[in-house]
Amino acid sequence: MAKTQGKLIANNKKAYHDYFILDTYEAGIALAGTEVKSLRMGKCSIKEAFIRIENGEIFIYGMHISPYEKGNIFNKDPLRVRKLLLHKSEINKLLGKIKEKGMAIVPLRVYFSGSLVKVEIGLAKGKKLYDKRDDIAKKDQKREAERDFKVRNFG
């Protein structure tokens, strides 16, 4: 299971709002040199990204890495498809799970682990509208309780 240790580059908060995250995996990502330099500057977005498995390999689509300012001709397309690096057994396990109805693989966060760029991906089940409303109501209740506690004790 994935454990974030290094510097966080990008986080996908919307994934936690739209899906129930059942399981997480840590995957490497195949990048060009200028993309890594751009990531070191924190220029990455995974809000619109999604993951597919094709021919026994796993790819991430829609991950935007801004071109490196000093990279000129070596810069790659910011939205190009990038290969994720996982063990074959993990890919096969994910492939079996996403065949079920309502299951998907979503990127959760991008971070550095030492000098390597890692992507935490999650096996997710889509939320219905009423599930999202429940989550929002719980957050509101928690916020109100914290506010009342603060007013009572420090006000």
DRENLOKOL-984154 format. One line per 5 residues: their letters; for each residue x, y, z of C-alpha. Coordinates in Angstrom, 2 decimals. Layout:
A> X Y Z  ... $
//
This chain:
MAKTQ> 0.00 0.00 0.00  1.10 3.52 -0.71  2.81 5.66 1.90  3.57 9.26 1.04  7.02 10.16 2.30 $
GKLIA> 8.38 12.92 0.08  7.34 16.32 -1.17  3.74 16.52 -2.38  3.44 17.90 -5.91  -0.27 17.57 -6.72 $
NNKKA> -3.32 16.35 -4.82  -6.71 15.27 -6.21  -9.25 16.33 -3.58  -12.11 15.91 -6.03  -11.46 12.17 -6.21 $
YHDYF> -12.34 11.82 -2.52  -15.55 13.78 -3.14  -16.63 11.77 -6.20  -15.50 8.26 -5.21  -15.18 5.85 -2.31 $
ILDTY> -11.47 4.92 -2.32  -11.27 1.17 -1.60  -7.58 0.48 -2.13  -4.43 2.47 -2.95  -1.28 1.62 -4.89 $
EAGIA> 2.01 3.42 -5.39  3.13 3.57 -9.02  6.18 5.00 -10.69  5.75 7.13 -13.79  7.79 7.27 -17.01 $
LAGTE> 8.80 10.91 -17.58  11.19 12.94 -19.70  13.92 15.01 -18.04  12.27 18.39 -18.58  9.02 17.04 -17.09 $
VKSLR> 10.84 16.10 -13.88  12.34 19.59 -13.68  8.90 21.11 -14.13  7.53 18.84 -11.38  10.32 20.00 -9.04 $
MGKCS> 8.89 23.50 -9.51  5.43 22.12 -8.58  3.76 22.62 -11.96  1.39 19.66 -12.21  -2.36 19.09 -12.20 $
IKEAF> -4.26 15.79 -11.92  -7.77 17.20 -11.47  -8.96 15.97 -14.89  -6.72 12.88 -15.03  -7.92 9.29 -15.36 $
IRIEN> -6.24 5.89 -15.69  -6.76 3.07 -18.19  -5.28 -0.38 -18.63  -4.43 -1.29 -22.24  -2.61 -4.43 -23.44 $
GEIFI> -1.40 -5.30 -19.94  0.07 -1.82 -19.37  -1.34 1.02 -17.31  -1.48 4.62 -18.60  -2.51 7.97 -17.15 $
YGMHI> -4.44 10.37 -19.38  -5.10 14.06 -18.84  -2.28 14.67 -16.37  -1.04 18.19 -17.10  2.65 18.92 -16.53 $
SPYEK> 3.48 22.47 -17.60  6.42 22.80 -20.02  9.74 23.59 -18.36  10.61 27.26 -18.94  14.23 26.61 -19.89 $
GNIFN> 13.60 23.38 -21.79  12.99 24.81 -25.31  13.00 21.97 -27.91  13.21 19.20 -25.30  9.78 19.98 -23.83 $
KDPLR> 7.09 17.35 -24.33  3.36 17.84 -24.85  1.86 18.86 -21.46  -1.13 16.50 -21.80  0.60 13.50 -23.36 $
VRKLL> -0.26 9.98 -22.25  2.24 8.71 -19.67  2.97 5.13 -18.70  2.70 4.11 -15.06  5.08 1.53 -13.65 $
LHKSE> 3.45 -1.26 -11.63  4.16 -4.95 -11.19  2.30 -7.26 -13.58  0.49 -8.93 -10.68  -0.81 -5.57 -9.44 $
INKLL> -2.00 -4.64 -12.94  -3.81 -7.97 -13.27  -5.44 -7.50 -9.86  -6.62 -4.01 -10.84  -7.87 -5.28 -14.21 $
GKIKE> -10.01 -7.88 -12.47  -11.43 -5.33 -10.04  -12.37 -2.65 -12.62  -14.43 -5.13 -14.62  -17.04 -4.81 -11.86 $
KGMAI> -19.75 -2.22 -12.42  -19.03 1.23 -10.99  -15.32 0.64 -10.37  -12.56 2.93 -11.65  -8.90 3.72 -11.14 $
VPLRV> -8.17 7.34 -10.24  -4.95 9.23 -9.48  -4.96 10.55 -5.91  -1.66 12.40 -5.54  1.72 12.93 -7.19 $
YFSGS> 4.79 13.22 -4.98  8.54 12.73 -4.78  9.86 9.65 -3.01  13.54 10.43 -2.72  14.47 11.51 -6.24 $
LVKVE> 11.71 9.47 -7.92  8.30 10.76 -8.95  5.48 8.54 -7.68  1.74 8.55 -8.32  -0.66 7.21 -5.73 $
IGLAK> -3.57 5.60 -7.53  -6.76 4.40 -5.95  -9.25 1.70 -6.79  -12.49 3.62 -6.50  -16.24 3.07 -6.54 $
GKKLY> -18.39 5.96 -7.75  -20.54 7.82 -5.24  -24.19 8.53 -5.81  -25.56 12.02 -5.28  -27.07 11.15 -1.90 $
DKRDD> -23.67 9.84 -0.71  -22.08 13.16 -1.61  -24.84 15.02 0.25  -24.22 12.85 3.34  -20.51 13.70 3.25 $
IAKKD> -21.23 17.42 2.93  -23.70 17.26 5.85  -21.15 15.44 8.04  -18.48 18.05 7.24  -20.91 20.85 8.12 $
QKREA> -21.79 19.19 11.44  -18.11 18.73 12.28  -17.34 22.35 11.42  -20.25 23.57 13.58  -19.14 21.41 16.52 $
ERDFK> -15.58 22.74 16.28  -16.86 26.32 16.09  -19.09 25.81 19.16  -16.19 24.22 21.06  -13.92 27.13 20.18 $
VRNFG> -16.50 29.73 21.25  -17.24 27.95 24.53  -13.62 27.45 25.53  -11.81 30.43 24.08  -14.56 33.01 23.50 $
//
